[in-house]
Amino acid sequence: MATEKEKTSGYKTPDYIRFIGVAFQMMAIIALGTWIGYYFDQNNSWNFPVWLLTGCLLSIGVAFYQLFKSLPKDNSSSK
């Protein structure tokens, strides 16, 4: 969908610019989740990094959810 600015100016942001932003967003989500898991593991006395793995895997899941949500919808039928 085009924004109001794109409708009035006729300029459309190239897709590669939008997907570069999505890539940086994914990196930030994964880094934040991993850091939170690492922080919780530093405050635990467990020998296995449970929180690090949990934070990493959950943040990867959230990042892929954001990726799939941001992909354009294909409205064409393949019949």
PyMOL Python script that loads the backbone (N, CA, C, O; Angstrom):
from pymol import cmd

cmd.read_pdbstr("""\
ATOM      1  N   MET A   1       0.822  -1.168   0.000  1.00  0.00           N
ATOM      2  CA  MET A   1       0.000   0.000   0.000  1.00  0.00           C
ATOM      3  C   MET A   1       0.877   1.245   0.000  1.00  0.00           C
ATOM      4  O   MET A   1       1.885   1.295   0.705  1.00  0.00           O
ATOM      5  N   ALA A   2       0.522   2.193  -0.740  1.00  0.00           N
ATOM      6  CA  ALA A   2       1.273   3.436  -0.809  1.00  0.00           C
ATOM      7  C   ALA A   2       0.837   4.382   0.294  1.00  0.00           C
ATOM      8  O   ALA A   2      -0.337   4.449   0.657  1.00  0.00           O
ATOM      9  N   THR A   3       1.811   5.110   0.816  1.00  0.00           N
ATOM     10  CA  THR A   3       1.481   6.094   1.842  1.00  0.00           C
ATOM     11  C   THR A   3       0.955   7.353   1.165  1.00  0.00           C
ATOM     12  O   THR A   3       0.993   7.476  -0.059  1.00  0.00           O
ATOM     13  N   GLU A   4       0.462   8.287   1.978  1.00  0.00           N
ATOM     14  CA  GLU A   4      -0.077   9.541   1.434  1.00  0.00           C
ATOM     15  C   GLU A   4       1.000  10.322   0.680  1.00  0.00           C
ATOM     16  O   GLU A   4       0.729  10.912  -0.365  1.00  0.00           O
ATOM     17  N   LYS A   5       2.209  10.321   1.211  1.00  0.00           N
ATOM     18  CA  LYS A   5       3.292  11.058   0.557  1.00  0.00           C
ATOM     19  C   LYS A   5       3.609  10.453  -0.814  1.00  0.00           C
ATOM     20  O   LYS A   5       3.837  11.170  -1.788  1.00  0.00           O
ATOM     21  N   GLU A   6       3.616   9.099  -0.866  1.00  0.00           N
ATOM     22  CA  GLU A   6       3.877   8.445  -2.145  1.00  0.00           C
ATOM     23  C   GLU A   6       2.768   8.713  -3.148  1.00  0.00           C
ATOM     24  O   GLU A   6       3.038   8.841  -4.343  1.00  0.00           O
ATOM     25  N   LYS A   7       1.534   8.799  -2.689  1.00  0.00           N
ATOM     26  CA  LYS A   7       0.414   9.051  -3.596  1.00  0.00           C
ATOM     27  C   LYS A   7       0.498  10.454  -4.182  1.00  0.00           C
ATOM     28  O   LYS A   7       0.226  10.646  -5.367  1.00  0.00           O
ATOM     29  N   THR A   8       0.871  11.433  -3.371  1.00  0.00           N
ATOM     30  CA  THR A   8       0.893  12.809  -3.852  1.00  0.00           C
ATOM     31  C   THR A   8       2.141  13.130  -4.654  1.00  0.00           C
ATOM     32  O   THR A   8       2.070  13.894  -5.617  1.00  0.00           O
ATOM     33  N   SER A   9       3.289  12.562  -4.280  1.00  0.00           N
ATOM     34  CA  SER A   9       4.524  12.916  -4.973  1.00  0.00           C
ATOM     35  C   SER A   9       4.809  12.009  -6.168  1.00  0.00           C
ATOM     36  O   SER A   9       5.578  12.381  -7.054  1.00  0.00           O
ATOM     37  N   GLY A  10       4.206  10.838  -6.204  1.00  0.00           N
ATOM     38  CA  GLY A  10       4.447   9.914  -7.296  1.00  0.00           C
ATOM     39  C   GLY A  10       5.709   9.094  -7.100  1.00  0.00           C
ATOM     40  O   GLY A  10       6.039   8.269  -7.953  1.00  0.00           O
ATOM     41  N   TYR A  11       6.427   9.297  -5.997  1.00  0.00           N
ATOM     42  CA  TYR A  11       7.660   8.566  -5.718  1.00  0.00           C
ATOM     43  C   TYR A  11       7.343   7.340  -4.880  1.00  0.00           C
ATOM     44  O   TYR A  11       6.652   7.437  -3.866  1.00  0.00           O
ATOM     45  N   LYS A  12       7.849   6.184  -5.305  1.00  0.00           N
ATOM     46  CA  LYS A  12       7.656   4.956  -4.556  1.00  0.00           C
ATOM     47  C   LYS A  12       9.020   4.482  -4.070  1.00  0.00           C
ATOM     48  O   LYS A  12       9.975   4.410  -4.844  1.00  0.00           O
ATOM     49  N   THR A  13       9.102   4.162  -2.788  1.00  0.00           N
ATOM     50  CA  THR A  13      10.356   3.678  -2.222  1.00  0.00           C
ATOM     51  C   THR A  13      10.696   2.330  -2.847  1.00  0.00           C
ATOM     52  O   THR A  13       9.843   1.445  -2.908  1.00  0.00           O
ATOM     53  N   PRO A  14      11.936   2.165  -3.314  1.00  0.00           N
ATOM     54  CA  PRO A  14      12.314   0.866  -3.891  1.00  0.00           C
ATOM     55  C   PRO A  14      12.216  -0.252  -2.853  1.00  0.00           C
ATOM     56  O   PRO A  14      12.428  -0.032  -1.661  1.00  0.00           O
ATOM     57  N   ASP A  15      11.890  -1.454  -3.332  1.00  0.00           N
ATOM     58  CA  ASP A  15      11.703  -2.583  -2.430  1.00  0.00           C
ATOM     59  C   ASP A  15      12.977  -2.936  -1.677  1.00  0.00           C
ATOM     60  O   ASP A  15      12.910  -3.333  -0.514  1.00  0.00           O
ATOM     61  N   TYR A  16      14.137  -2.799  -2.315  1.00  0.00           N
ATOM     62  CA  TYR A  16      15.371  -3.192  -1.637  1.00  0.00           C
ATOM     63  C   TYR A  16      15.651  -2.299  -0.432  1.00  0.00           C
ATOM     64  O   TYR A  16      16.258  -2.760   0.535  1.00  0.00           O
ATOM     65  N   ILE A  17      15.235  -1.057  -0.462  1.00  0.00           N
ATOM     66  CA  ILE A  17      15.413  -0.169   0.687  1.00  0.00           C
ATOM     67  C   ILE A  17      14.537  -0.655   1.849  1.00  0.00           C
ATOM     68  O   ILE A  17      14.972  -0.668   3.001  1.00  0.00           O
ATOM     69  N   ARG A  18      13.323  -1.045   1.538  1.00  0.00           N
ATOM     70  CA  ARG A  18      12.409  -1.529   2.575  1.00  0.00           C
ATOM     71  C   ARG A  18      12.943  -2.815   3.198  1.00  0.00           C
ATOM     72  O   ARG A  18      12.861  -2.988   4.414  1.00  0.00           O
ATOM     73  N   PHE A  19      13.487  -3.716   2.386  1.00  0.00           N
ATOM     74  CA  PHE A  19      13.965  -4.983   2.911  1.00  0.00           C
ATOM     75  C   PHE A  19      15.300  -4.847   3.627  1.00  0.00           C
ATOM     76  O   PHE A  19      15.623  -5.685   4.469  1.00  0.00           O
ATOM     77  N   ILE A  20      16.083  -3.825   3.326  1.00  0.00           N
ATOM     78  CA  ILE A  20      17.284  -3.555   4.123  1.00  0.00           C
ATOM     79  C   ILE A  20      16.858  -3.159   5.534  1.00  0.00           C
ATOM     80  O   ILE A  20      17.482  -3.568   6.513  1.00  0.00           O
ATOM     81  N   GLY A  21      15.803  -2.367   5.632  1.00  0.00           N
ATOM     82  CA  GLY A  21      15.274  -1.997   6.942  1.00  0.00           C
ATOM     83  C   GLY A  21      14.765  -3.204   7.705  1.00  0.00           C
ATOM     84  O   GLY A  21      14.959  -3.293   8.917  1.00  0.00           O
ATOM     85  N   VAL A  22      14.117  -4.134   7.017  1.00  0.00           N
ATOM     86  CA  VAL A  22      13.621  -5.347   7.665  1.00  0.00           C
ATOM     87  C   VAL A  22      14.795  -6.190   8.159  1.00  0.00           C
ATOM     88  O   VAL A  22      14.713  -6.790   9.230  1.00  0.00           O
ATOM     89  N   ALA A  23      15.882  -6.243   7.394  1.00  0.00           N
ATOM     90  CA  ALA A  23      17.056  -7.014   7.810  1.00  0.00           C
ATOM     91  C   ALA A  23      17.674  -6.433   9.080  1.00  0.00           C
ATOM     92  O   ALA A  23      18.033  -7.177   9.992  1.00  0.00           O
ATOM     93  N   PHE A  24      17.798  -5.117   9.141  1.00  0.00           N
ATOM     94  CA  PHE A  24      18.336  -4.497  10.345  1.00  0.00           C
ATOM     95  C   PHE A  24      17.399  -4.686  11.536  1.00  0.00           C
ATOM     96  O   PHE A  24      17.857  -4.842  12.668  1.00  0.00           O
ATOM     97  N   GLN A  25      16.105  -4.673  11.288  1.00  0.00           N
ATOM     98  CA  GLN A  25      15.141  -4.909  12.355  1.00  0.00           C
ATOM     99  C   GLN A  25      15.279  -6.337  12.885  1.00  0.00           C
ATOM    100  O   GLN A  25      15.227  -6.555  14.096  1.00  0.00           O
ATOM    101  N   MET A  26      15.454  -7.299  11.996  1.00  0.00           N
ATOM    102  CA  MET A  26      15.648  -8.687  12.420  1.00  0.00           C
ATOM    103  C   MET A  26      16.916  -8.839  13.247  1.00  0.00           C
ATOM    104  O   MET A  26      16.917  -9.517  14.274  1.00  0.00           O
ATOM    105  N   MET A  27      18.004  -8.200  12.793  1.00  0.00           N
ATOM    106  CA  MET A  27      19.257  -8.282  13.554  1.00  0.00           C
ATOM    107  C   MET A  27      19.094  -7.683  14.946  1.00  0.00           C
ATOM    108  O   MET A  27      19.612  -8.230  15.919  1.00  0.00           O
ATOM    109  N   ALA A  28      18.388  -6.578  15.047  1.00  0.00           N
ATOM    110  CA  ALA A  28      18.196  -5.930  16.342  1.00  0.00           C
ATOM    111  C   ALA A  28      17.354  -6.791  17.277  1.00  0.00           C
ATOM    112  O   ALA A  28      17.658  -6.888  18.466  1.00  0.00           O
ATOM    113  N   ILE A  29      16.302  -7.417  16.756  1.00  0.00           N
ATOM    114  CA  ILE A  29      15.443  -8.266  17.577  1.00  0.00           C
ATOM    115  C   ILE A  29      16.226  -9.467  18.095  1.00  0.00           C
ATOM    116  O   ILE A  29      16.135  -9.804  19.275  1.00  0.00           O
ATOM    117  N   ILE A  30      16.996 -10.114  17.219  1.00  0.00           N
ATOM    118  CA  ILE A  30      17.764 -11.293  17.625  1.00  0.00           C
ATOM    119  C   ILE A  30      18.856 -10.911  18.617  1.00  0.00           C
ATOM    120  O   ILE A  30      19.089 -11.629  19.588  1.00  0.00           O
ATOM    121  N   ALA A  31      19.525  -9.787  18.381  1.00  0.00           N
ATOM    122  CA  ALA A  31      20.577  -9.352  19.301  1.00  0.00           C
ATOM    123  C   ALA A  31      20.003  -9.013  20.673  1.00  0.00           C
ATOM    124  O   ALA A  31      20.598  -9.359  21.694  1.00  0.00           O
ATOM    125  N   LEU A  32      18.862  -8.345  20.706  1.00  0.00           N
ATOM    126  CA  LEU A  32      18.248  -7.984  21.983  1.00  0.00           C
ATOM    127  C   LEU A  32      17.808  -9.226  22.756  1.00  0.00           C
ATOM    128  O   LEU A  32      18.055  -9.327  23.958  1.00  0.00           O
ATOM    129  N   GLY A  33      17.162 -10.162  22.079  1.00  0.00           N
ATOM    130  CA  GLY A  33      16.732 -11.390  22.751  1.00  0.00           C
ATOM    131  C   GLY A  33      17.897 -12.209  23.264  1.00  0.00           C
ATOM    132  O   GLY A  33      17.816 -12.783  24.350  1.00  0.00           O
ATOM    133  N   THR A  34      18.985 -12.274  22.501  1.00  0.00           N
ATOM    134  CA  THR A  34      20.166 -13.004  22.930  1.00  0.00           C
ATOM    135  C   THR A  34      20.825 -12.316  24.118  1.00  0.00           C
ATOM    136  O   THR A  34      21.262 -12.977  25.060  1.00  0.00           O
ATOM    137  N   TRP A  35      20.896 -10.993  24.073  1.00  0.00           N
ATOM    138  CA  TRP A  35      21.499 -10.256  25.180  1.00  0.00           C
ATOM    139  C   TRP A  35      20.693 -10.420  26.459  1.00  0.00           C
ATOM    140  O   TRP A  35      21.270 -10.582  27.534  1.00  0.00           O
ATOM    141  N   ILE A  36      19.367 -10.382  26.360  1.00  0.00           N
ATOM    142  CA  ILE A  36      18.521 -10.573  27.546  1.00  0.00           C
ATOM    143  C   ILE A  36      18.736 -11.974  28.131  1.00  0.00           C
ATOM    144  O   ILE A  36      18.841 -12.129  29.347  1.00  0.00           O
ATOM    145  N   GLY A  37      18.801 -12.990  27.269  1.00  0.00           N
ATOM    146  CA  GLY A  37      19.069 -14.346  27.737  1.00  0.00           C
ATOM    147  C   GLY A  37      20.439 -14.467  28.382  1.00  0.00           C
ATOM    148  O   GLY A  37      20.588 -15.156  29.391  1.00  0.00           O
ATOM    149  N   TYR A  38      21.443 -13.808  27.812  1.00  0.00           N
ATOM    150  CA  TYR A  38      22.781 -13.805  28.385  1.00  0.00           C
ATOM    151  C   TYR A  38      22.785 -13.118  29.747  1.00  0.00           C
ATOM    152  O   TYR A  38      23.432 -13.591  30.682  1.00  0.00           O
ATOM    153  N   TYR A  39      22.069 -12.014  29.860  1.00  0.00           N
ATOM    154  CA  TYR A  39      21.989 -11.284  31.126  1.00  0.00           C
ATOM    155  C   TYR A  39      21.350 -12.148  32.214  1.00  0.00           C
ATOM    156  O   TYR A  39      21.844 -12.183  33.340  1.00  0.00           O
ATOM    157  N   PHE A  40      20.265 -12.839  31.892  1.00  0.00           N
ATOM    158  CA  PHE A  40      19.617 -13.708  32.873  1.00  0.00           C
ATOM    159  C   PHE A  40      20.524 -14.865  33.261  1.00  0.00           C
ATOM    160  O   PHE A  40      20.534 -15.271  34.423  1.00  0.00           O
ATOM    161  N   ASP A  41      21.284 -15.404  32.319  1.00  0.00           N
ATOM    162  CA  ASP A  41      22.202 -16.494  32.637  1.00  0.00           C
ATOM    163  C   ASP A  41      23.358 -16.038  33.522  1.00  0.00           C
ATOM    164  O   ASP A  41      23.863 -16.824  34.323  1.00  0.00           O
ATOM    165  N   GLN A  42      23.777 -14.803  33.394  1.00  0.00           N
ATOM    166  CA  GLN A  42      24.847 -14.299  34.253  1.00  0.00           C
ATOM    167  C   GLN A  42      24.386 -14.191  35.699  1.00  0.00           C
ATOM    168  O   GLN A  42      25.206 -14.259  36.616  1.00  0.00           O
ATOM    169  N   ASN A  43      23.092 -14.024  35.914  1.00  0.00           N
ATOM    170  CA  ASN A  43      22.552 -13.905  37.263  1.00  0.00           C
ATOM    171  C   ASN A  43      22.070 -15.236  37.826  1.00  0.00           C
ATOM    172  O   ASN A  43      21.485 -15.269  38.909  1.00  0.00           O
ATOM    173  N   ASN A  44      22.306 -16.332  37.111  1.00  0.00           N
ATOM    174  CA  ASN A  44      21.941 -17.675  37.564  1.00  0.00           C
ATOM    175  C   ASN A  44      23.198 -18.459  37.894  1.00  0.00           C
ATOM    176  O   ASN A  44      24.293 -18.128  37.439  1.00  0.00           O
ATOM    177  N   SER A  45      23.026 -19.496  38.688  1.00  0.00           N
ATOM    178  CA  SER A  45      24.170 -20.360  39.009  1.00  0.00           C
ATOM    179  C   SER A  45      24.084 -21.697  38.273  1.00  0.00           C
ATOM    180  O   SER A  45      24.760 -22.656  38.646  1.00  0.00           O
ATOM    181  N   TRP A  46      23.260 -21.762  37.234  1.00  0.00           N
ATOM    182  CA  TRP A  46      23.124 -23.004  36.477  1.00  0.00           C
ATOM    183  C   TRP A  46      24.330 -23.184  35.569  1.00  0.00           C
ATOM    184  O   TRP A  46      24.938 -22.208  35.131  1.00  0.00           O
ATOM    185  N   ASN A  47      24.672 -24.432  35.290  1.00  0.00           N
ATOM    186  CA  ASN A  47      25.819 -24.721  34.424  1.00  0.00           C
ATOM    187  C   ASN A  47      25.459 -24.669  32.951  1.00  0.00           C
ATOM    188  O   ASN A  47      26.332 -24.449  32.112  1.00  0.00           O
ATOM    189  N   PHE A  48      24.196 -24.867  32.622  1.00  0.00           N
ATOM    190  CA  PHE A  48      23.749 -24.873  31.227  1.00  0.00           C
ATOM    191  C   PHE A  48      23.064 -23.544  30.906  1.00  0.00           C
ATOM    192  O   PHE A  48      22.248 -23.076  31.700  1.00  0.00           O
ATOM    193  N   PRO A  49      23.372 -22.926  29.769  1.00  0.00           N
ATOM    194  CA  PRO A  49      22.804 -21.602  29.434  1.00  0.00           C
ATOM    195  C   PRO A  49      21.361 -21.676  28.936  1.00  0.00           C
ATOM    196  O   PRO A  49      21.093 -21.447  27.756  1.00  0.00           O
ATOM    197  N   VAL A  50      20.450 -21.990  29.827  1.00  0.00           N
ATOM    198  CA  VAL A  50      19.045 -22.168  29.472  1.00  0.00           C
ATOM    199  C   VAL A  50      18.448 -20.865  28.948  1.00  0.00           C
ATOM    200  O   VAL A  50      17.792 -20.858  27.906  1.00  0.00           O
ATOM    201  N   TRP A  51      18.671 -19.770  29.660  1.00  0.00           N
ATOM    202  CA  TRP A  51      18.065 -18.494  29.282  1.00  0.00           C
ATOM    203  C   TRP A  51      18.667 -17.949  27.994  1.00  0.00           C
ATOM    204  O   TRP A  51      17.963 -17.327  27.199  1.00  0.00           O
ATOM    205  N   LEU A  52      19.946 -18.172  27.783  1.00  0.00           N
ATOM    206  CA  LEU A  52      20.574 -17.722  26.546  1.00  0.00           C
ATOM    207  C   LEU A  52      19.950 -18.413  25.338  1.00  0.00           C
ATOM    208  O   LEU A  52      19.608 -17.766  24.349  1.00  0.00           O
ATOM    209  N   LEU A  53      19.807 -19.721  25.429  1.00  0.00           N
ATOM    210  CA  LEU A  53      19.189 -20.464  24.321  1.00  0.00           C
ATOM    211  C   LEU A  53      17.723 -20.100  24.141  1.00  0.00           C
ATOM    212  O   LEU A  53      17.240 -19.976  23.016  1.00  0.00           O
ATOM    213  N   THR A  54      17.021 -19.931  25.247  1.00  0.00           N
ATOM    214  CA  THR A  54      15.604 -19.558  25.171  1.00  0.00           C
ATOM    215  C   THR A  54      15.437 -18.182  24.532  1.00  0.00           C
ATOM    216  O   THR A  54      14.607 -17.999  23.641  1.00  0.00           O
ATOM    217  N   GLY A  55      16.228 -17.221  24.991  1.00  0.00           N
ATOM    218  CA  GLY A  55      16.148 -15.868  24.431  1.00  0.00           C
ATOM    219  C   GLY A  55      16.515 -15.838  22.965  1.00  0.00           C
ATOM    220  O   GLY A  55      15.876 -15.148  22.171  1.00  0.00           O
ATOM    221  N   CYS A  56      17.547 -16.588  22.603  1.00  0.00           N
ATOM    222  CA  CYS A  56      17.976 -16.625  21.203  1.00  0.00           C
ATOM    223  C   CYS A  56      16.899 -17.240  20.307  1.00  0.00           C
ATOM    224  O   CYS A  56      16.563 -16.678  19.264  1.00  0.00           O
ATOM    225  N   LEU A  57      16.365 -18.377  20.707  1.00  0.00           N
ATOM    226  CA  LEU A  57      15.372 -19.061  19.871  1.00  0.00           C
ATOM    227  C   LEU A  57      14.052 -18.288  19.804  1.00  0.00           C
ATOM    228  O   LEU A  57      13.432 -18.208  18.743  1.00  0.00           O
ATOM    229  N   LEU A  58      13.629 -17.725  20.922  1.00  0.00           N
ATOM    230  CA  LEU A  58      12.391 -16.935  20.896  1.00  0.00           C
ATOM    231  C   LEU A  58      12.548 -15.684  20.041  1.00  0.00           C
ATOM    232  O   LEU A  58      11.630 -15.310  19.310  1.00  0.00           O
ATOM    233  N   SER A  59      13.700 -15.041  20.129  1.00  0.00           N
ATOM    234  CA  SER A  59      13.900 -13.828  19.326  1.00  0.00           C
ATOM    235  C   SER A  59      13.996 -14.158  17.840  1.00  0.00           C
ATOM    236  O   SER A  59      13.571 -13.355  17.009  1.00  0.00           O
ATOM    237  N   ILE A  60      14.537 -15.304  17.492  1.00  0.00           N
ATOM    238  CA  ILE A  60      14.553 -15.718  16.084  1.00  0.00           C
ATOM    239  C   ILE A  60      13.115 -15.941  15.601  1.00  0.00           C
ATOM    240  O   ILE A  60      12.767 -15.553  14.486  1.00  0.00           O
ATOM    241  N   GLY A  61      12.294 -16.558  16.431  1.00  0.00           N
ATOM    242  CA  GLY A  61      10.891 -16.755  16.069  1.00  0.00           C
ATOM    243  C   GLY A  61      10.156 -15.435  15.885  1.00  0.00           C
ATOM    244  O   GLY A  61       9.380 -15.277  14.942  1.00  0.00           O
ATOM    245  N   VAL A  62      10.398 -14.488  16.785  1.00  0.00           N
ATOM    246  CA  VAL A  62       9.759 -13.170  16.671  1.00  0.00           C
ATOM    247  C   VAL A  62      10.249 -12.449  15.422  1.00  0.00           C
ATOM    248  O   VAL A  62       9.464 -11.793  14.737  1.00  0.00           O
ATOM    249  N   ALA A  63      11.548 -12.564  15.119  1.00  0.00           N
ATOM    250  CA  ALA A  63      12.102 -11.903  13.938  1.00  0.00           C
ATOM    251  C   ALA A  63      11.492 -12.466  12.655  1.00  0.00           C
ATOM    252  O   ALA A  63      11.174 -11.705  11.741  1.00  0.00           O
ATOM    253  N   PHE A  64      11.326 -13.778  12.576  1.00  0.00           N
ATOM    254  CA  PHE A  64      10.708 -14.357  11.385  1.00  0.00           C
ATOM    255  C   PHE A  64       9.227 -14.001  11.293  1.00  0.00           C
ATOM    256  O   PHE A  64       8.702 -13.821  10.194  1.00  0.00           O
ATOM    257  N   TYR A  65       8.552 -13.897  12.428  1.00  0.00           N
ATOM    258  CA  TYR A  65       7.163 -13.451  12.407  1.00  0.00           C
ATOM    259  C   TYR A  65       7.071 -12.040  11.830  1.00  0.00           C
ATOM    260  O   TYR A  65       6.208 -11.763  10.997  1.00  0.00           O
ATOM    261  N   GLN A  66       7.952 -11.156  12.268  1.00  0.00           N
ATOM    262  CA  GLN A  66       7.979  -9.790  11.738  1.00  0.00           C
ATOM    263  C   GLN A  66       8.284  -9.792  10.241  1.00  0.00           C
ATOM    264  O   GLN A  66       7.706  -9.008   9.488  1.00  0.00           O
ATOM    265  N   LEU A  67       9.186 -10.667   9.811  1.00  0.00           N
ATOM    266  CA  LEU A  67       9.528 -10.754   8.391  1.00  0.00           C
ATOM    267  C   LEU A  67       8.317 -11.175   7.568  1.00  0.00           C
ATOM    268  O   LEU A  67       8.004 -10.544   6.559  1.00  0.00           O
ATOM    269  N   PHE A  68       7.638 -12.232   7.988  1.00  0.00           N
ATOM    270  CA  PHE A  68       6.492 -12.717   7.227  1.00  0.00           C
ATOM    271  C   PHE A  68       5.341 -11.719   7.245  1.00  0.00           C
ATOM    272  O   PHE A  68       4.591 -11.617   6.274  1.00  0.00           O
ATOM    273  N   LYS A  69       5.199 -10.991   8.334  1.00  0.00           N
ATOM    274  CA  LYS A  69       4.157  -9.980   8.418  1.00  0.00           C
ATOM    275  C   LYS A  69       4.442  -8.804   7.481  1.00  0.00           C
ATOM    276  O   LYS A  69       3.511  -8.157   7.001  1.00  0.00           O
ATOM    277  N   SER A  70       5.712  -8.526   7.218  1.00  0.00           N
ATOM    278  CA  SER A  70       6.058  -7.378   6.384  1.00  0.00           C
ATOM    279  C   SER A  70       6.106  -7.708   4.892  1.00  0.00           C
ATOM    280  O   SER A  70       6.194  -6.798   4.067  1.00  0.00           O
ATOM    281  N   LEU A  71       6.050  -8.977   4.535  1.00  0.00           N
ATOM    282  CA  LEU A  71       6.070  -9.340   3.118  1.00  0.00           C
ATOM    283  C   LEU A  71       4.769  -8.919   2.450  1.00  0.00           C
ATOM    284  O   LEU A  71       3.708  -8.953   3.074  1.00  0.00           O
ATOM    285  N   PRO A  72       4.847  -8.518   1.170  1.00  0.00           N
ATOM    286  CA  PRO A  72       3.615  -8.133   0.494  1.00  0.00           C
ATOM    287  C   PRO A  72       2.706  -9.337   0.259  1.00  0.00           C
ATOM    288  O   PRO A  72       3.163 -10.458   0.038  1.00  0.00           O
ATOM    289  N   LYS A  73       1.435  -9.071   0.314  1.00  0.00           N
ATOM    290  CA  LYS A  73       0.444 -10.124   0.092  1.00  0.00           C
ATOM    291  C   LYS A  73       0.291 -10.372  -1.399  1.00  0.00           C
ATOM    292  O   LYS A  73       0.254  -9.431  -2.191  1.00  0.00           O
ATOM    293  N   ASP A  74       0.202 -11.644  -1.778  1.00  0.00           N
ATOM    294  CA  ASP A  74       0.004 -12.005  -3.184  1.00  0.00           C
ATOM    295  C   ASP A  74      -1.490 -12.213  -3.395  1.00  0.00           C
ATOM    296  O   ASP A  74      -2.049 -13.208  -2.934  1.00  0.00           O
ATOM    297  N   ASN A  75      -2.135 -11.285  -4.086  1.00  0.00           N
ATOM    298  CA  ASN A  75      -3.581 -11.355  -4.281  1.00  0.00           C
ATOM    299  C   ASN A  75      -3.975 -12.068  -5.574  1.00  0.00           C
ATOM    300  O   ASN A  75      -5.163 -12.263  -5.828  1.00  0.00           O
ATOM    301  N   SER A  76      -3.007 -12.456  -6.388  1.00  0.00           N
ATOM    302  CA  SER A  76      -3.351 -13.113  -7.640  1.00  0.00           C
ATOM    303  C   SER A  76      -3.707 -14.582  -7.373  1.00  0.00           C
ATOM    304  O   SER A  76      -3.093 -15.239  -6.533  1.00  0.00           O
ATOM    305  N   SER A  77      -4.690 -15.070  -8.089  1.00  0.00           N
ATOM    306  CA  SER A  77      -5.067 -16.461  -7.930  1.00  0.00           C
ATOM    307  C   SER A  77      -4.319 -17.298  -8.950  1.00  0.00           C
ATOM    308  O   SER A  77      -4.082 -16.856 -10.075  1.00  0.00           O
ATOM    309  N   SER A  78      -3.947 -18.505  -8.558  1.00  0.00           N
ATOM    310  CA  SER A  78      -3.171 -19.366  -9.437  1.00  0.00           C
ATOM    311  C   SER A  78      -4.027 -20.441 -10.074  1.00  0.00           C
ATOM    312  O   SER A  78      -3.545 -21.554 -10.287  1.00  0.00           O
ATOM    313  N   LYS A  79      -5.258 -20.153 -10.380  1.00  0.00           N
ATOM    314  CA  LYS A  79      -6.170 -21.125 -11.003  1.00  0.00           C
ATOM    315  C   LYS A  79      -6.116 -21.024 -12.489  1.00  0.00           C
ATOM    316  O   LYS A  79      -6.814 -21.761 -13.184  1.00  0.00           O
TER     317      LYS A  79
END
""", "prot")
cmd.dss("prot")
cmd.show_as("cartoon", "prot")
cmd.util.cbc("prot")
cmd.orient("prot")
